[in-house]
Amino acid sequence: MSWYPQYRSSKFRHVFGKPASKENCYDSVPITRSVHDNHFFAVNPHFIAVVTECAGGGAFLVIPLHQTGKLDPHYPKVCGHRGNVLDVKWNPFDDFEIASCSEDATIKIWSIPKQLLTRNLTAYRKELVGHARRVGLVEWHPTAANILFSAGYDYKVMIWNLDTKESVITSPMSTISCHQDVILSMSFNTNGSLLATTCKDRKIRVIDPRAGTVLQEASYKGHRASKVLFLGNLKKLMSTGTSRWNNRQVALWDQDNLSVPLMEEDLDGSSGVLFPFYDADTSMLYVVGKGDGNIRYYEVSADKPHLSYLTEYRSYNPQKGIGVMPKRGLDVSSCEIFRFYKLITTKSLIEPISMIVPRRSESYQEDIYPPTAGAQPSLTAQEWLSGMNRDPILVSLRPGSELLRPHPLPAERPIFNSMAPASPRLLNQTEKLAAEDGWRSSSLLEEKMPRWAAEHRLEEKKTWLTNGFDVFECPPPKTENELLQMFYRQQEEIRRLRELLTQREVQAKQLELEIKNLRMGSEQL
C-alpha cells in the first residue's frame, strides 16, 4: 500500500493574523447589544459603519476609515428608523451609499456626505416599504447596479430596483415566497444568477432570484444549517451549523445536488453561530464564531480533500460581530490578503486584523493578488431584470493600474463600423462615462490632448515609485542585503517601464488607425 504525505504544498500555509495596534483601533464605540445573529458592521475603503445603541429608535455610526482612536461620545449618528437597526450593507459600486434595515419593517438607503458629519443624519435618500414584519437581512446584487435584496420575518425575500426617481418605493420588483420560516442568511454566486438561502427550518435552498423558483433544496437531516455561502466559481456551497449531537460543524455541498454533503467536519461544542467568509482570489475559507476569539482558516480545492485546514488566529477577546474589507481596500505593500474588523463589546472596541502572507520581497506580489472584482457594475438594473448575466468587471490591485477590460457593451447593442467617423455626441457621452466611472477609453480621440498629456506625466511619475520607493532619492546600499533589494526593485522598475512602452506603442498605432479612418471617411463625403 502506497504512503501519501499528510501535508500539501501551499503558498498560504504560513498566513498569520496581525491585530492592529491600539492607536489604529476604534475605541469607545457604543456597539449594539442586540442578540440578532448578524454582523452589525460594514466597511469599505472610505468608511466603517457599525450598529449602535440609541434611545427612541435605531441608529448606526459612520466613521471615516482613518479616524482611529477614541471616539467622541457625541459623535453624530445616522438615525431615522423607528426600531432597532438589524443590518447594514455598503453599496459595492458606490462607497458613499449604504442600506440599512430595521425592526420597523423598512429598508432605508442613505447617501453619506464626503465631508465629516457634524450633526445627526436623518434625511434618507430612499425608503423601501413592503415587508409586513421586521427586516433582518439586506444584500446588494454583486454585478447589477441598484438592485437590492431584503429578507424579513414575514418569510419573504423581496427584490428592489432603486433606479427610480421615487423617494418612497412601496412595491418590490418581485417577491420570493418559498420559505416556511425565518430566513437566516443569503448568498449570491459570482454573477448573481443564483441565490442560496438558509432558513430556520434548517434547509438550504438554491433559488433562481428572477423566477422565484427553487432549483435545489437540501433535505439532509444530519446537518442543521444556519449560514450558507457560495464558493466562487467552484459550483459548491459551504454551510455552517450544527450536527445531530449539537456540535458546530461545516459542510460542503455540490450546488447541483443538495441531497448529501460532499464532506462534513465537526469543529467544537460551542453554541455561537459560525460566520463563513470566502476569498475567491486565494481560495481560502475563514470561519468566525460569534462569541469566540479565534478565526479558523482553510484552503478550498475542487478535488478531494476539498477542505484543507491551515491554522487559526487566536485571541482572548470574543467578537460579537465582524466585518470584511473589500479587496480594493487592502494594503498590498505588506502582502495583506484579507482584513477583518472585530466588534469587541466588552471593551467597546473595533479591532482590525490583517491576514498576511509572509514575504521578504517588497515588490508587488502578482501570484497572491490575481484580478479581482472592482467597483463598477457590469449590468444595469433593467439588463439584469430582463434576464442578462455577466461576471464582475475585474481590476488589478497593483498601485496605479487601470481596469483589465473596459465596461462591457450590452449584447443587443450593434457593432460600430470602424471605418465610420465618430460623432461628437458619441464622444461627449464617452467622456461623461469616463469622468463618472473613472475608466479611460483606449481610443485617444475620445480625450482631449491637454488632459492626456497631464495623465501621461502623472503615469510617468508613478513609474518612479514602487511601494513608496523612490529610485532617484534613495541612498546607495551599504550591505549585501540592501544591494539585493535594490537589484530586485530595479528589475521591477525595468519591467514596469517595458509595459509602459508597450502600452504607448499600442496607443500610437490606434491613433494612426483612427486618423486613417477619419481621412477615408472625409474623402468619401
C-alpha positions, 0 to 999 in steps of 0.5 A: 500500500502506497504512503501519501504525505499528510501535508500539501504544498501551499503558498498560504500555509504560513498566513498569520493574523496581525491585530492592529495596534491600539492607536489604529483601533476604534475605541469607545464605540457604543456597539449594539447589544442586540442578540440578532445573529448578524454582523452589525458592521460594514466597511469599505475603503472610505468608511466603517459603519457599525450598529449602535445603541440609541434611545427612541429608535435605531441608529448606526455610526459612520466613521471615516476609515482613518479616524482611529482612536477614541471616539467622541461620545457625541459623535453624530449618528445616522438615525431615522428608523423607528426600531432597532437597526438589524443590518447594514450593507455598503453599496459595492459600486458606490462607497458613499451609499449604504442600506440599512434595515430595521425592526420597523419593517423598512429598508432605508438607503442613505447617501453619506456626505464626503465631508465629516458629519457634524450633526445627526443624519436623518434625511434618507435618500430612499425608503423601501416599504413592503415587508409586513414584519421586521427586516433582518437581512439586506444584500446588494446584487454583486454585478447589477447596479441598484438592485437590492435584496431584503429578507424579513420575518414575514418569510419573504425575500423581496427584490428592489430596483432603486433606479427610480426617481421615487423617494418612497418605493412601496412595491418590490420588483418581485417577491420570493415566497418559498420559505416556511420560516425565518430566513437566516442568511443569503448568498449570491454566486459570482454573477448573481444568477443564483441565490442560496438561502438558509432558513430556520427550518434548517434547509438550504435552498438554491433559488433562481432570484428572477423566477422565484423558483427553487432549483435545489433544496437540501433535505439532509437531516444530519446537518442543521444549517444556519449560514450558507455561502457560495464558493466562487466559481467552484459550483459548491456551497459551504454551510455552517451549523450544527450536527445531530449531537449539537456540535458546530460543524461545516459542510460542503455541498455540490450546488447541483445536488443538495441531497448529501454533503460532499464532506462534513467536519465537526469543529467544537461544542460551542453554541455561537453561530459560525460566520463563513467568509470566502476569498475567491482570489486565494481560495481560502475559507475563514470561519468566525464564531460569534462569541469566540476569539479565534478565526479558523482558516482553510484552503478550498480545492475542487478535488478531494480533500476539498477542505484543507485546514491551515491554522487559526488566529487566536485571541482572548477577546470574543467578537460579537460581530465582524466585518470584511474589507473589500479587496480594493481596500487592502494594503498590498505593500505588506502582502495583506490578503484579507482584513477583518474588523472585530466588534469587541463589546466588552471593551467597546472596541473595533479591532482590525486584523490583517491576514498576511502572507509572509514575504521578504520581497517588497515588490508587488506580489502578482501570484497572491493578488490575481484580478479581482472584482472592482467597483463598477457594475457590469449590468444595469438594473433593467439588463439584469431584470430582463434576464442578462448575466455577466461576471464582475468587471475585474481590476488589478490591485497593483498601485496605479493600474487601470481596469483589465477590460473596459465596461462591457457593451450590452449584447443587443447593442450593434457593432460600430463600423470602424471605418465610420467617423465618430460623432461628437455626441458619441464622444461627449457621452464617452467622456461623461462615462469616463469622468463618472466611472473613472475608466479611460477609453483606449481610443485617444480621440475620445480625450482631449490632448491637454488632459492626456498629456497631464495623465501621461506625466502623472503615469510617468511619475508613478513609474518612479515609485514602487511601494513608496520607493523612490529610485532617484532619492534613495541612498546607495546600499551599504550591505549585501542585503540592501544591494539585493533589494535594490537589484530586485526593485530595479528589475521591477522598475525595468519591467514596469517601464517595458509595459509602459512602452508597450502600452504607448506603442499600442496607443500610437498605432490606434491613433494612426488607425483612427486618423486613417479612418477619419481621412477615408471617411472625409474623402468619401463625403 
